[in-house]
Amino acid sequence: MQERYRGQSLNRLEDLRFLTGHGEYVADDHVPGVLHAYVLRSPIAFARIARLNLEAARAVPGVVAVFTEADLAADGIGELPCITVIDAVEPIVVPPRPALARGFVRHVGDPVVCIVAESPEAALAAGEAVDAAYETLPCVTMATAALQPDAPAIWPEAPGNSAFLFRKGDAEAVAAAMAQAAHVVECDLFNNRVVAAPMETRAAIGFHDSNTGGFCLSLTGQGVHDLRRQLADTIFKIPAERIRVVVPDVGGGFGMKNYLYPEYVLVLWAARKLGRPVRWISERSEDFVSSAQGRDFFARSRLALDKDGRFLGLEVRAVANMGAYLSTQGPVSSTNAAGSAMGGVYDIPAVFVEVRGAFTNTPPIDAYRGAGKPEANYLIERLVNLASVKTGIDAVALRRRNMIGRFPHRTAMGMKIDGGRFKAGLDEAISLADLEGFRTRRARSKKAGLLRGIGVACFLETSRGALGEFARAAFEADGTVSLAVGTQSNGQGHETAYPQVAADLMGLPISAFRFHQGDTDLLPGGNGHGGARSMHMGGTALVMAVESLIEKGRLIAAHLLQAPVDQVSFIEGNFVVQNTERAMAIGKVADAARDPANLPEGLTPGLEGNAKNGSELYTFPNGCHVAEVEIDPDTGVVRLDRYTIADDFGSLINPRVALGQVHGGVAQGIGQALLEHVVFDPGSGQLLTGSFLDYALPRAQDLPNFAGGLNDSEPTASNPLGVKGTGQAGCIAAPQTIMNAVLDALSPLGIDQLDMPATPFLVWSAIQAARAVPRSSRKP
């Protein structure tokens, strides 16, 4: 009987390499003859470039070239595209975005000059020698302010700074629900802007072969084929086959490394121009102003309920900050992605969403872990808590009363949910969190002069990411099996999970497999990382590829064993002729398959399988989290004391790896709820949180021990593995869970509204304001 690998918490195979310093990152690739690029960026949020004197920079020893946008334009280099497709009510406005600023700069960090030198030090010195002058213009950093009539116009192509208007749902049905409702709760909520802050900053090396005219881009990224298409079709206007994109190990991405950035264009173009490889590595402060940021979503929302507390309708009217340009997929998070999850785990008959995208003088926004689903779930879960206060119905009971209970279920936003542990997950989380004991813990905190609160929140993710995925499985000459999948790991454990799947299917030990990714030469296509899609889409493609390999092996084995094909079965690593003792191990068939003389007519040498998974089905990760906080009213410090997780991700390939993904996502959600906030000076547009001195990431002391975990009793039928996706769930669930707990702690003071992040200053300020209000006039 063969060993089963799926469902086992194996140690990650890649960790030995990482922990012993053998990871291979872009910055570690010491390319002979490489030149070093430095990008001079705008220090002004909005300005006309009045002067660029480059002579002193060009005279710095070691400088090879100094480029501006005029040099790119003279070579016919295209502009960075926005490839988003949304059902916009008004046509989406995509302003020109050259790799270097053309005439104007529109946010602090906008690239202006590219310097290439023999050393990083020479390139930096030349950057400091550039004589640049700017004619400063009035700027705007808040999306709601940018849409006001008196706001400075950022783009002539975008009147009123409007990037798009998106609507989804039934506005008339929602209006009718509001009109007949016994209760309507409403609130204004702001989902604060955050930086992705991966451990590894962005980096790239550009290569050009003058003999073939081909390019190669090595970068720290989350996908390769989309980048190649954009570079080929839009930037260089050449066949895609002439560009190879490769990604070595990646030190985190969280969505931010999915996109085409100006620096990737610059290193490739400079490599062609100068005849040598060109490397660019971002500094941390540079990453803060040049990489895509996340969230920044303001919403005015209303929830209608009948007299029994049943949800009747949900209306969301939102403004999404897009930054100064539309990033590669910038509008998706606030529109299609958020809309798919609007309403969460609840049966709401009518939903309507309207989102206006706004240009501002800030770095562009794009998908960040969860990509729209955190925004959607945050809204409904905060509304449910307000509805509990207004109706007097217990918040847990109100959730249970309105949860989707029958499957399949078609939501008001058109999503067909095939199943989920919605009510069971809620009950499980409540039980694990010990709500009965909370009363005792709250009394103990009160005696110590502290405020204690508990927050419950559910979440629903709509997981698929980009449509379509490729995979290949093939026996190599040394007897190992190479696996290639078009998804892209940036910390998820793909090198372990994919071989676990293949090992079970092929009846081989996991040590027999070699996993490959991140190279456009490996597969004809692939959609990389995003949307918790890897196991759902890539895993299914791998199953299909292995099944194709086995089927080819069955044909070869039947030929070699001189048996009818329909009498040959594949059982635990062996091709067996039914009702006989004749059999061949799959490895032996692979060895024989290298010789054309051993093959039936029509088959090519080698034992391999290729597949494309074109499934359009979504999966629906879901769960319930409970947070317990303690607040010092004298300082406003919030301490996250307890955190409980009850999640449903369907089948689990590697439970330990899956739980690690959830914990990492929760940590990021904790960061957004309590610590992280990108702040711009509203007058100058300067980034005030431009380093880790001012931008607070959660540390170990900010994280509690996590209770609970993952339930695998409800596999999905959307894919043969039964998986639903784990990578984004924690980040989707944690913010509203923690904010509900914070507001519960503050409720005795009459505080029912507070935006993220609940920093000590903001909490303290809210407490002082509440204490200044006479008790008789406070809200009940």
N, C-alpha and C positions, 0 to 999 in steps of 0.2 A: 504494500500500500504506500503510495507516494505521500510525502509530507505536503500539507496544505499551508500556503503562505498568506493568502487573503484572510483578513481578520486577525492577523497576528501583529503584536506590537514589537516588530523587529527594530533593532537599532538602525539608525539611518546609515546606509552604506557610504554616503558622501562625507560623513562627519569626520572620519579618520583623516581624510585629506585636508579638510578645513582646520581641524584642531592641531594638526602638525605643521601648519604653515605651507601646505602644498596646494592651496587654492590658486587658480590661474585667473587673475584679473587683468583688465586692460592696462592699468598702471604698472603691472609687473612685466609687461611684454617689452623687453628691451630690443627694439628693432634697430638693426644696423643702419646708420646714416639717417636716422629720423630727425626731422626738424620739429621745432616746438612752436605752437601757436599760442598767442595771447589775444584776448578780445577786450578791447577798450570799450567800456560801457558808459551810457549816459548817466551823469550824476543828477540830472534834472528829470522831473516827472513828465513835463510837457513843454516842448521848446522847439523853435526853429534853429537848425544848425547854421549859425552865422559865419563860422570860420573853421576850417580844418587845415592847419599848416603842418605838413608831415615831414618837412626837410630834416629837422633835427632828429626825428625818430629814425629816419632812414640812415642817418649818419652814425648811429650808435654801433660800435663794433659788434660783430656777430649777427647783425640784422641782415636777413636775406631779402625780405620784401615787406611792404606795407600796403594793405589793400583797403579800398572803400567800396561803397555800393556801385560807384561808377565803373569800377573794374569788373564787377560781376555783370552789370548790364551790358558792357561792351562785349562780353563773352556769351551773351544770350542766356544767362543762368536764370531759371524760372523762380517763382515765388513759392513760399511754403503754403501748402494747401490746407484747407479745412475739408475733411472728407465726410463730415456729418450729413446724414439724410434724416430730416425730421418733417413731419406734416405741419409745416408752418402756415399760419393763417396769413401772415404777411411774409413776402419772400425774405429769406435769410440773407443778411448783408455780410459778405466776406471781404473785408478791406485788403489791399495788397500788403503782403508781408515778405519783403526781401530779406535775405540773410543778414544784411547790414542796412542800417537806417538810411532812408531816402528823404533827405531834406528836413525831416522832423524826427524828433524822438518823442515817444508817447508813454514811457514809464521808466522809472529809475531802473537801470540794468539793461535797457534796450541796447543791442550791440551796434557800435558805430564804426570801429576800425578793427581790422584783423592784422596782427603783426606776426610774422614768421621769422624765427631766428635759430641760430645753432644751439642755443641753450635757453631754458626757461628764464634764467636771470637776464639774459640779453633782451628777450622779448618783453619782459616786465619793464626793464629800464627804458626801452623804446616807447612803451605805452605811456610812461610818465613824461616822456619828452614831447608827446603830441601837443601841439598848441591848438586847443579847441575853444571856441566861444559859442555860447548859446543865447538866443533871445527867448527868455522865459515867458511862458504863456500861463494863464490861469488853468488850474487842473481840478479834477474831481476824482475822488477815490471810492465813494460809496455809491452803490448801484441806484438806490432810491433817489439820491441827490442828482445823479447823472441824468435822470429822466425828467427833472424839473425844467420848466421853460427857460429859466435864466442860467442853466448850466453851460459851461464852455463846450463848444462843439469839437469833438475829438476827431471825427471823420466827416468829410463833406458827403461821403456816400451814405452816411447813416444819420438822417435827420432826427433830432431829438435824442441822439446817442442810442437809438434802438437797434439791436442786432437782429431780433426776431420776435414774433408773437406766436406762441404755441397754445393750442387748446386741445383738450381730450375729455371725452365724457359727454354727459347729457345735461346741459345747462337748464333746460326747461324742467326736466324731472327733478333736479336738485332744487330749483326755485319752488316747485310745487311741494316738495318735502319740507322745505323751510316754512312755507305758509301754513301747513297743517300740523306742524310739530307742537308738542306740548312744552318742549324745552329746546332752546338753541344756545349752545355755548360757542364762544369765539375767542380767539386770541391772536396776537401778533408774535411770531417766533422768528428768531434769527439763528441760522446755522452758521457758526463762526468760520471764518477763513483760516485754513491751516496750511502748513508746509509739510511735504511728505517726509523729509529728513531721513532718507536711508543712510545706513552706515557708510556706504560707498557713494561718493558724489558722481555726477555724470562724467563720462570720459569717452574719447573716441580717437582712433587712428585711421587716417585715410591713406590708401595706396592707389597708384595708377600704373598700369603697364602700357608704356608708349608703343610697344610692338602690336598689341592686340586692341588697344584702346579701352581695355577693361578696367573697372574699378573694384576695389575691395574696401569695405568699411568694417572695422572691428570696433565694437562699442559695448558699453554696459547698458543693456536694453532688455526689453521684455517680449520681443518678437523680432522677426527678421523679414518675412515676406512682404508685409505691408509697407515697411520702410523701403524695401527695394522697389516696390511698385511706385511709390511716391517719388523717390529719387529718379527713377527711370522716366516716368510719364510726365512729371511736372517740372522737375529741377533741370535734369540734363537732356531730356527729350531723346533718349536712346532706347534700344531694346532692353528689356529687363535682364536678358541673358548676359548682358555685358556688365552687370553689377552683381557682386557677391557681398552678402552681409553676414557677418559672423558675430556671435556673442559668446564669450567665455563665461567663467563664473561671475555671478552677479551678487553684490552685497546689498540686496534689498531694492525694492522699486515702488511697491504699493500703488501702481498705476502710473506714476510720474515718468517712468522710463519707457512708456509705450510709444512715445510720440516723436515726430520728426522735429528736430531743433535746428536753429541756424548754424550751430557749430559743426553739425554733421555735414552740412552742405559745404562749409568753409574748408574743412580738412580734406575733403575729396577734391574740391576744385583747386585748392592750393597745391595738392600733390600732383595734379595734372599740370598745373602751371609751372611748377618748379622742378618736376622730375624726380622728387624724393618723397618718401613717406612723411606725413605731418601728423603730429600728436597734439591733442588738447585735453587737459585735465582740469576740471573745475575746482576752484577753491570753495570751501564751505560757504563763505560769505557771498560768493558768486552764485552758488546754487540757490541761495535764498531769493535772489532777484532775477534769475534767468530761467529757472525750472518752473514747470506748471504747478500751480497751487490748487487747493481743493476747497469744496463747499462754497461759502459766501452766498447764502441763499436766504432771502427774507420772504416770509409767507404770512398772509392774513387768511386765517382758516376758520370755518364754521362747521359745527356738527349738529345735526337735527336729531332729536329723540322723541318718541311718543311717550305717553303717560306712564308706560310700564318700563321705560328705559331701553326700548329697542331702537337701534340706530336706523334712521330713515334716509339721511343724505349727508354727504360731505362735500364742501366747497373749499377749494384752495386757489387763492390768487396770489401769485408769487412774482418776485423780481430776482433774477439770477445775474450776478456779476460775472461778466465774461472776461474782464481785463481789457487791455489795450488792443488785443488781436483775438481772433478766433483760433484757438489751438486745434490740433489735428482732429480731435473729436469733442471739442469743447462743449457744444450745446447739448450733447447726449445726456449727460448726468442729470441736468435739471429738467429734461423733457421726457424723452422716451423711457429712460431708465427709471426716473422717479415715478412717472405715470404708471408704469407696470406694477409697482408695489403700493400704489396709493390705496389706503384703506386697511393695509396690513392683513391681519388674520381674521378680520371681522366681516360679517355678512352685511354689507351696506348696499341697499338696492340701487341707489343713485349716487354717482360721483362725478364731479366736474373739476377740472384742473385748467388753470390758465397761467402761463409763465411768460413773462416779458424778459428777454435778455438785454442787458445793458452794457455798453462800452464804458470803461473807466480808465484812468491813468494808473493802472496797476499791472503786474505780471499776469499773463493769461491763466485762466482757470481750465482745468480738465479733470478727467475722472481720477478720483482718489479712493482708496480702499472702500468698496461698497457702491460708489458711483451712483448717487441718486437714491438708492434704497435707504441709506441712513437718514436722508432728509425726509423721505416719505414716512418712514416708521416713526421718526421723532415727532412729526406733526400729529399723527393719529394717537399715539400713546400719551402725549401731553394733553390732547383734547379729552381723552377718556378720563384722565384724572380730574380735569375740570368738570366734566359731566358728572362724575361721582359726587363732587362737592355740591353741585347745583341740585341734583336730584335726591341726594341723601342715600343713594344706593352704594353699598360697599364697592370699592374699586375692583376687587377681585371678582365679586359676584357680577358686576356690570360687564367685565370682560368675558366671563364664562357665558353669560346670557346672550352675548352677541357674536360669539365665535362661530366661524364656519364649522358645521358639524357633519354635513353629508358630502360625499365625494362620488364622482367628480363634481367640481363646483366651478361655475363660470362667474368670474367677478364682473363688477360693473365696468371695469377697464378692459375687459375682453380676455383676461388670462384664464386658462383652463387648468385648475389645480387638481391633480390626480389623487392627492392624499396628504395626510399630515397628522401629527400628534398634537394638535392645537390645545384641546382641553386637557388631554393627558399630560402634556408638557407643563401647562399651568399648574395643575394639581401637584405634579411632581416637584416643581420648583418651590411651591408654597410649603410643601411638607419638608423639604430639605432645608429651607431657610428658617424653620422654627419660628413661625409667626406668633405662636403662643408665648414663647419665651421672650419675644420682643418687648412685651409690656414690662417685664422685669428689668430688662436691660435699659429701657427708656427711663424707668424710675431711678435706676442706679445713676444714669447720666445726669438726670435732673438734680439729684442730690449733690452731685459734684459741680453743679452750675453749668452743665453742658446741655446742648440740644441734640436729641437723637431722632433720626427719621428713617423710615423704610420705604423703598420704592420697588414697585413691581412693573415690569413692562415686557411685552411680547414683541416678536419680530417675524416678518416674512420676507424672504429674499426671492427674487425672480432670477434664476441663474441659468445662463447659457453663454453670455458674451457673444462674440462674433460667430456667425453661422459658418459651419463647415470646418472639418479638420482632417489632416492627413497623418498616416503612420506607415511604417515599414518594419518588417521583421525578417531577418536573413541569417542563415548559417554562414559563418566565416570559415576560412581555410583551417584555422586552429581549433575548430570545433565549438567555439563560442557562438552565441547568438547575439547579433547586434539589433538593438531596438532604436528606432528613430521616430519621434513624435513632433508634430508641428507646434505644440505648446512650448512654453518657456518657463523654466524654474528660476525664481530669484529668491529661493529660500524655502520652498514648499516641500522638498523631499522627493522630487520626481525620480531621482536615481534609485530610490528604494521602492516606491509605490508601483511604478510601471513594471519593473522586473517581478514584483510579487504577483501581479496579474498574469504576466506571461508565463511565469514558472508553473502556476497552477494549470494553465491551459495546455502547456506542452509537456507536463510531467517531468520537468528537469529541475535540478537544484538552482537556487537563485544565483549561485556563484557562476553559473554558465552564461549569464547575460551581461552585455555591455550596453549601457544607455548613452544615446547621442541626441543632441538637440542644438538649436541655435546656429544653424548654418543653412543658407539657401541652397547649397549644393546637395543636401541630404534628401530633400523631398521637393515635389513640384509645388507645394503650397503649405500654408499653415497660418494660424491666426494668433499664435503666441498666447500670452497670459492676459487674463482679464475676465471679470464676471464669474469667478469661481467655476471656470469652465473646464479645467484641465482633465479631471477624471470623467466628467460627463461626456465631453466632446472628444478629447484626446484618448481617454481610456476606451471609449467605444470604438474609435478608429483603430486602436491597437488590438482590441479583440477581433475586429474584422480582418486586420492584417494577419494575425496569427491563424485565424480560421482559414484564410486564403492559403497560407503556408502549409497548414495541415492538409488541406484538400489537394494541393499539388503533391505533397508527400504521399498521400493515399493513392494517387494515380501512379506514382513511380513505384510504390511498394507493391501494388497489384501487379504491375508489369514484372517486377523482379521475382515476386512470389508465385507468378503464373496462376493468378486467381482472378475471377471476375471482380471488377471494381466494387460492385454493390455488395460483395461479400467480405470486404476489407473494412475493418473498424479501427478507430484510433482510441486506445485505452491506456491511460497512465503512461504516456511516453512511448508506446509501442503500436505499430500497425499489425493487427492480428487478423488472420483469415478465420472467419467464423467456423465453429465446429471442427477446428483442426488445431494442431500444435504449432503450425507455421506462423512465425512472427518476425518482425524486424524493428529494432529500436530506431527512433527517429534520427538519432545521430548517425547510425549506419546508413540510413536512407539518404541523409544529407551528404555523406561521403560519396556514395554511389552516384548521386545526382550531379557531381562535378564532371563526370565523364559522359559525353553525349551518347556513347554506345549503350548506356544503361537506361536511356530515356525512351518512353513511348513517343510515337510520332507527334510532332506539334509542340513539344515542350522544350524550353530553353534550359541550358545547364544551370545548376545551382538550385538551392531550396530556399525560396523567399516568398513573401507575401506583401502586397501593397494594398492600401485601402484609403478611401475617402468617406468620412462620416458626414453626410449631408443633412442630418436630422435637424428639424426646426423646433423640436420639443424643448420646453423649459423644464427645469427642476425647481423645487420650492423648499429650500432649507428653511427651517422654522424653529422656534423655541421660546422659552420664557426665562428671563433673568430676574434676580432679586438682589438689590443692593441695600446695605445698611450703613449710614453715615453718622458721625458724631461731629458737632460743630461747637467751637469755642466762640460764644457770642462777643467776647471782649476783643478778639483778634480777627474773627471771620474765617479762621482756618477750618477747612473741612477735612476730616479724616475718614477715609473709606475703610470701615471696620470689617465688613463681611460682604462676600459676593458669591452668589449661587447661580449655577448654570444648569439648565435642562434643555438640551438641544436635540433636534431630530435631523440627521443628515443622511438618513437611509443607511445602506450598507457601508461599512467602514473597511477600507483596504488595510490601513494600519492605524488602529485606534490611538496609539500614543502620538503619532505624527499629527493626526487630525486634531487631537486635543491641544497639542502645542500650537497649531494654527489658530484655534479658538482663543487660547490664552493671549497670543500675540495681538489678535484683533481687539480683544477686550482691553488690553493695555493701551492701544491707540485710542479706543473710545473713551477710556478714562482720561487720557491726555486731553482730548477735545472737550470733555465735560468740565474738567477742573483746572486745566493748566494752559493749554495751547491757544494762542490767538495771534494772528497776523494783524499788526496795527500800523496804519499809515498816518502820518501827520496830515490832517485834512487841508491845510493851507499850502504846503509845499509838495505833498505827495511822497515825502521821504519815508522809507521803511524804518519804523522805530524798533522793530523786533527783528533785526537783521543778523543776529548771531545767537548762539546758545547762552550768551550772557543775558539776553533779554527775552528770548523765546524759550519757554520751559517745556521740556519733554519729561514724561513721567520717569522716575527712577524707582529702584527697588523699594525704597521706603514709602513710595506712594501707592504701592500695590499690596492688596491683602492676599491671604491664602484663598484660593478658589475652591469652592465646594461644588459637588454635583459633577455633571459631565455629559456624555453623549449617549443617546439611545439609538440602537440600530435595528429596532423591531419593525420599522415601517419603510422597507425599500421602495423606491420608485419604479414604475414600469416604463419610465421614459428612456432607459438605457439598460443594456444587458448586465451591467454591474450593479444596478440598483442604487447607485450613489447620487447624492444631491448637491454636494459642494460645501466645503467648510471654510475656505480661505477668508471670506469677508464677514462672516456672521457676527463675530465678536464686536467688530467695529460698527455694525448696524444696530446691535442690541444695546450696547453699554451706555451711550449718551443719555437716552431718555430714562433708562433705569436709574442712573445716578442722579439726574436732575429731579426725577420724581421723589427720590429719597431726600435730596436737599430741601425741596419745597415742603415735604412732609415735616422735616425737622423745623422749618421756619414757620409752619402754619399757625402755631400758637401766637405768633406775633402778627398775624393777619397778612403775611406775605404769600401771595399766590402766583407771582410772576417774577421770573429771573431768567435772563439769557445766559447761555454758555459763553465763556467758561466761568464757573463759580469760583473765582479766585478769592483769596482772603479779602482783598480790597473791595470787590464788588459785593460780597456777602456782608461784610462789615458795614458798608455804606447802606445796604438795604435794611439792615437791622437798625442802624441809627435813624434812618428815615421813618421806619415803622414806629420806633419808640417816640419819635417827635409828634406822631399823630395821636390825638386824644383817644383813649380807649373806647369811648362811647361811639366814635365815628369810624372805628375799624370795621372791616368786613367780617361777617360772622364766620 
